[in-house]
């Protein structure tokens, strides 16, 4: 394997026009790996630290300091290393930073280098990234969760719940799943138009945004959209909900501000139990806040034997937080976002810990995404079984779907995970 010859960093833009870090790792033999990392809008307290400049340019969100860290410290440390030693590279990056949350160099700087090294190694070996990660296995194409209606931090808080997604559980192939999801989104847009809502503007992740009467109304509209699309709610197209409850935490519990309601944890759990009983919901993400251990215990006891309870802010792609959640017996699935933890090795470790404990795994993009497709390869190579990258609109989202569609076309031995990937796992 050729060793690393040069590392270049630059300030790029994500899909919201917010600065982010780009990195190129060049090997002695000429192979290159290039990565531009994403950033989130509804970020949890326990995520690794993005380094921002805090200056006037870009409203304080510039990343020149993180880019300098890539060019100087990270570059100097990586030159001469073998890019195929991902664990060794990521351990060296953590040691170089020297802080638990990558605060000094910046998780955005560290992740850009981590991913670029992996891509350079794959390029040098002449294989796609997914195959570098799983060289002896047929590709496992993930079941997609596709954003249809958005609220919360992704859509100006027109409604409180952050995302309502379609899950094409009855699809036989990944291609059919994406087509069904696009059909449901188009039909749901028609339903919103029928109710007098404007649908020309989309939310951060490509979902539809409208000032609906309530969060429950969004469920009604999405079910109507599934029916309008010609699919059967539940058996062919089901629903996932991202509550993003950490964003709703208020002094005495949780606030549904758009509805003028306050709920204690137990009341929010009963609200979601009612939704799950009345609608074809197969997954609820961040049902309670990141620090509400009691509430997570309640919702797990109430719903975990029936639907997927997915921890995002709760686990923050942290091996330690996931282990603690497993010991406490809360949730039954984990959302995996590499930029929450800062290196590919740590993110993969979370997938492995979850799998050993019988938790389902969902690889996820961020609201501020890039045109890169390495996330799709990670889902296949790590065999996460599920993926969540946004809607079937906006090119930073479709880039990931298109990458998975290409893998399906190139590899007739590819297996589609389908409904079986959802928790509760058999």
N, C-alpha and C positions, 0 to 999 in steps of 0.2 A: 504494500500500500504506500502510495506517495504521501509524504508528510506535508504539513501546512507551510506554505511559503509566505503568504501575505494575508492580512485581514483588513478590510475596508469597511468603514461605517459611514452612514449619511442620514440626514433628517428627511424622512419621507412623510406622506400624508395617509391617514386612514380614510375610511368611507364617510366619516363625518367632517372631513377636512381638518382633523386634529393631528398635530405632528406625532410621528412614531419613529421607531428606529429601524433602519435597514442595515443589512450586513452582507458582505461577500467574503467568503473564505476561498482562497485560491491555493491549489496544491502545486507541488513542484512539477508534476506531469501536465499541468494545464487545466485540469478539471476544476470547476467552480461550483460552489453552492451559494445560493442567494436567498435570503429570507427577509421579509418585512413583517414585523409582529403587530398583532392587534391590540386594542385597548377597550376596556369596558366602561359603560355609563353607570349601571347599578352595581357598584363594586362593594364587596363585603369588607368588614374590618380586618379579617384575617388573611387577606391576599398579600402576596409578595408586593414590594413597594416599587411602583413606577417612578423613575427619576424624571422630574420636570424642572425647568429652569426658574420659574417664578418671576420672569421678567415681563416687560410690557408686550413684547412680540407674542403673537398668538394667544393673547390673554393670559400669559403666564404658563402656557402649556408647551412651550418649546422644549426640545430635547437635545440641545447642543451639548450639554454636559454629558448626557448618556452617550452621545455619538463620540465625544472625545474619549470617554472611557473605552469604547470599542476600539477606536483607532490606536490608542496609546497603551493602556494597561492590559486590556484583554488581548489585543493583537500581539504585544510583546510576549505574553505568557503562552499563547497558542502556537506561535511559529516553532516549527520543528516537531510538533506533536502529530501522532497518527489520528486522523479524523474518524477512523472506524472504531476507536476506543471511546465510545460515547460516555460510558460510565466514568472513565478516567478524566475525560475532558470536563464533564459536568462537575465532578468532584474538585478539579483544579479551579474552575470558575467560582465555585462556592468558597473555596479556601482563599482565593484572591480577594473576593468581596469582604469576607470576614464578619458578616452580620447575618442573623437568622432570617431576615426578610429581604435580603439583597438590597438593603437601603443605600449602601455606599456607592456601588457602581450603578445600581438600578436594575430591577428585574427585566425591564424592557431591553436594556443593553445585553444582559446575560442571556436571555432567551433568544435574542436575534443571533448571537454567536453559537449557541447550542444547536439551534435548528440548521443554521448555515453549515455547520460541521457535518451534521447528519446527511444533508443534501449533497455536500461535496463528496462524502464517502460513497454514497449511492452512485453518483455520476462517475467517479473513478472506477467503480466496479462494473459500470454499464448496466445497472439494474434500476428499476424504479424504487422509490423510498419504501413503499409497502413491502416489496420483496426483500430488501435489505433487512427489514425488521422481522419478517417471517419467511425465511428462505425455503423452508421445506413444506409449506402448507399452501393449499389452494386459497385464493382470496375469499374472505368473508365480507360480503357487502352489507352494510348496516341498514337497519330499518330507520327511515327518516322521520323526524318530527319537523313539521313544516309550519312556520308562522303564518297565520291567516288574519287574526285581529289583534291589534296591539293597544296597550295602554301603559300606565305607569311611566317610568323614566324613559321609555322608548317612544312615547307618543304624547308628550305634553300632559300626561295624567288626565286625559279625557275620561278614562275610567281607571279604577284603582289597580286591578289585576294587570300584570305586565304583559302577558301573552296568552292567547288562545290558539292552539295549534291543532292541525290535523295529523293523524297517524294512520297511514294506509295499511292497516293490519291485515287486510284480505288480499293484498297484492301478491302475485306469484313471483315477480322479479323486481329488481331495483328500478328498472326502467318503467315498469308499470306503476310502481309506487310513486315515482316522481310525476308521471302523467296524471295520476289520480289526484295528487296533491294540488297540481296546477289547476285541474278542473274544479276542485272544491274552492280554491281561492277565487277563481273567476265567477263561480256561481254565487259565492258569498258576497262579492262585490255587487252583483246584480240584486241580491236581497237588500243590501244597504241602500242602493239607488232607489229601490222600490219604496223604501221607507223615507225617502227624501234626503239621504245623506250624500255628501260629496266624497268621491273616492279617488280623485285624481292625485292627491298627495299621499305618500306612503310614509310609514314610520321608519325608524333607524334600520330595522332588519327586513324591510320590505313588506311588512304587514299592513293591513288596512287600519285606518284610524278614524274613529267617529265618536261624537259626544253622545253615547248611548245612555238610556235612562238608568241602567244599573249594570253591574257585572253579570248578573243572571241573564240580562237581555243579550249580552254577547254570546252566551251559550245557546240561547234560542236562535239567534241569527246564524250561528255556525251550524247548528243542526239543520236549519232550513237550507243553508247552502249545500250541505252534504246531500240532502234529499233532492234539491234542484239539480245537482250534478249527475244524478242518476245512480248514485251509490247508496248502499244500505248503511244507515248509522249503526255503529257497533260492530257488525260482522265484517264490513268492508272498510269503512272509514270511521275511526274512533277519534277521541279528543284528548289532548294533553293540555294542562293548565299550568302556567308559571305564575304563581301568586306573587313571588318576590316579596315575601312578608316582612323581611327586614326593612324594606322601604316604607312599610305601613305602621311600624311600631310607634305607639303614642304613649302618653304617661300612664294610662290605666289599661293598656292592652294594644289594640290595633284600630286604626281609623280607616274606614271606607269614606273618604272625604267627598267623593263625587256623589255619594248617596246620603251624606250627612249622618253617618252611623258610626258608633264606636262599639267594639266588640272585645270582650275578654277572650283569652286564649281558648277556653272551653267552648265559648260561643262560636268562635271562628272555626274550630274543629267541627262543631255540629253543622255549621253552614256548609262546609266542604263535604261532610257526610251526606247532606241532603242533595248537593249537586251530584255526587257520585251515584246516588240512588236513582236520580231522575234523568241523568244524561249519560251518554256512552263514553264516560271518562275512564281512561286506562292509566293515566299518570298525572300526579300533582307534584310540582316542583316548589321547593322552598315554602312549604305549607305554613310554617311558623318562622319566627325570627331566628337569626343565627345564634343567639344566646338564650333562647327560650327552651331549655332542656325539659322542663315540665310539660310544656305544650307539645313538644316533639314526642314525648312519651305518650301523651293522650292520643295524638293523631295516629301514631304507630299502632297502638292498641286497638284503635277504632277501625283503621282502614288497611293496614299492611297485608292482611290476608286476602284482600280483594283487588287492590290496585297498586301501581308503582308509586312509591313515595321517594322522591328524588331530592337529594341534598346538594345544593349549590353553595350558597353562603355558609350553610351549616358546616360543610367539610372543607371548602376553599381549596380543593385539590391538594390537601395537606395529608401526608401519611399519618402524622400524629393525630390530627383531628378525626380522620376516618377511623383509625383504631379506637379512639375514645368513643366514637359513635357506635361502633360495632359492640364494644363492651357494654355500652348503655342500652343496646338493643333498639336503637332508633333508626327510622328510615329503612329502606331495603334496596336503595340504588344510589349511585353517586354520579354527579355531573363532573366531567373532567375537562378543565380548561388549562392548558399548559402555561398560560401567562399568569395564572393565579399562584403558581409555585415557582416558576422561573427557569426550570430546566426540563428537557425531555426525559431524563432519567428519573426524576422525582415524579413526573406525571405518569410515566409508565409504571412506576412502583405502586401508585395509587390504584391503577387498573388491576395489578396483580394481587394487592391486598383485598380489594373488593371481590375479585373472583374466588379467592380462597375462602372468603366468608359467605359466599353465596349471594352477594349483592350484584345487581345488574349495573352496567356501566354505559354512560352516554357521553360521547365526545362532543364538545361544544365549541362553537365560534364565540365571538364577542360582538357587541353592538357596533363597535368601531373596528371594522374588519378591513382586510386588504385583498388584493387580487390573487394572492398566493393560494396554492392548492395543497400544500403539505398536510393540512389538517385532514383532508380526505384520505391521504395515504396513511396517516397515523391510525385512523379509524379501522382501515383494512388490516394494516400490519399488526396493530395491537389487538385486533379482533374484539372491539368493544361491543359490537352487536347493534348499537344505536348511534345515531348522529343527529345533531341539532345545529343548523347553520343559518337559520332564518327562513325567508320565504322563497318563492320561485321567481322573485323580481329582484333587480339590482345585481349588477355584474359581479360584485364581490361575493355574493351569495351563489349565483348560478355557476361561478367558476368551480366551486366545490362540487356541486351536483354534476357538472359536466365532467369533472375528473373521474368521479365514480361511474358515470355512464360509460366513459372510455374504458375503464378497467373491465367493466362488464362486457363490453364489445370485444376487447382484446383477449379475454380469458374465458373461453367456453366452459372451463371447469369451475368458474366462480360460483359461490353459494350465497344465496340471499337469506339473511338472518330471519327476516319476517317477524311475525307476532311472537315467536318463541323467545325472542331476545328480551321481552318485557318482564319485569318483576311483577308479582311474585314468581320466582323461578321454580320450575318443577323439581 
